[in-house]
C-alpha cells in the first residue's frame, strides 16, 4: 500500500532556460515505492527550449519520502550470498550481468575517448556515486587510480567509503580539493534542481584535457512515444528534468563544455518499469508479481533474466526504426 500522506510541492520555472511558458503536460504518478503517495505530478515541456521537467515538484524537505532507504541505486552491491558461492549453477542477477557489460563499455571509452592509460594514477570523481558501483568497476580497470565519490545519502556513502574516498552531501555544497582527469555522473543530473549549476560545478573540477561522462535518460526514445505517461524513464517524482540530445547540448554549451559525442544505449529496466506502470492501477498484485521494479534488477532468477532479455529484444527491434535508445551517454570536454 502506498503512503496516504501527501508530499509538499513547489512550482518551478524551466531549470534550463528559466521560462515559465509550459506546453505539453502529462499527469504522472509514482508506482515504484510504497513510501511515496500516489498523488499526481505534472511532467511539462518548456515552450522556449523544449526541456521536459516536473512542475510542481517535491519540496526539498521531502527528499526522505521520495528516496526511501530501500531505493534501488543505494543497493547495487552484486556480491553473491555466501550460501550461493559454492553453486556453479547460481543464476546471476540482471544487475551483475549489466555491470559486466558496463565494464566493457567503460574500458572502450577510457581508452578510445578519454585516452587514459589504464595503468596510470589519475584522479577520478563520481558525482552521485551511490554505494560505489561505478567506481568499483573503474577500479577494476584502473587499479592505481585515485577514486573519489560524492553522495547525498549517508548510508550509501558509507558503503562506498569502504573502497573509495567519499564526501557526503549535495555536490554543489561539498568542498573538493584539486581537479580530476575523469568525472562520472550516472543517472544523477535528471534528479537535481539546477542542472546548469550542477554541470558548471563539474566543469570547475575538470582538469585541462579531462573528460566528463554523463549518463541520463533520453526523452526522445521511441519508448516514450509508445508508453507516454507510463514510460519508465519518467520515474516520478524523482526525475526532475528529462533531456533530449538537443537540450543536453544546450545545457553543455551554457556550462562552457563541449560535447565530444552522444551515444544512445538500451536501458532494459525502463521496459519493466513501463509495464509495471501500465498494470499498476488495474492490477497492482499482477504488476508486482511479474514486473516488480526492484526485484527485476537485484533478485537473481531465470525469470528476471529472461524478462530483461525480452526487453533487450524489444529495444533492439525499436532501434531498427529509431536508434535513439532510452539512455544517453554524453562525453564532454572543456573547449580548446
Number of C-alpha atoms within 10 A of each C-alpha: 10 14 14 12 12 12 20 12 15 11 11 15 16 24 22 24 16 12 14 14 13 19 12 12 17 15 14 22 21 22 27 20 19 15 19 25 20 19 16 14 20 19 26 23 22 22 15 15 16 19 23 26 26 28 22 19 22 21 12 11 10 14 12 12 18 19 18 15 14 11 14 15 17 23 17 19 16 16 8 15 8 8 7 11 11 10 9 7 8 13 16 17 21 25 18 19 13 13 18 12 11 15 16 12 11 19 18 13 14 19 12 10 16 20 13 19 11 18 11 12 15 16 18 24 26 24 25 26 29 29 28 31 20 22 25 20 18 20 18 13 17 21 15 14 18 17 25 23 28 24 25 17 20 16 16 22 25 18 18 27 17 11 15 19 14 25 22 19 16 16 19 14 9 13 10 14 7 10 18 24 19 23 25 22 22 18 19 19 24 20 16 17 16 16 21 20 17 18 20 17 15 22 23 14 18 21 17 13 14 21 27 27 23 21 21 24 29 24 24 18 24 19 24 19 12 11 15 14 22 27 25 28 24 29 21 24 26 17 21 24 27 24 23 20 17 12 16 21 18 17 21 21 14 16 20 15 22 17 20 14 14 17 14 21 19 22 20 24 22 25 26 25 24 26 20 26 27 19 17 17 11 10 11 16 13 13 21 19 11 16 23 19 24 18 17 23 23 19 17 18 17 13 12 23 20 12 20 20 14 14 19 17 14 15 25 16 12 16 18 9 9 14 17 23 23 27 24 26 19 21 21 23 23 20 12 7
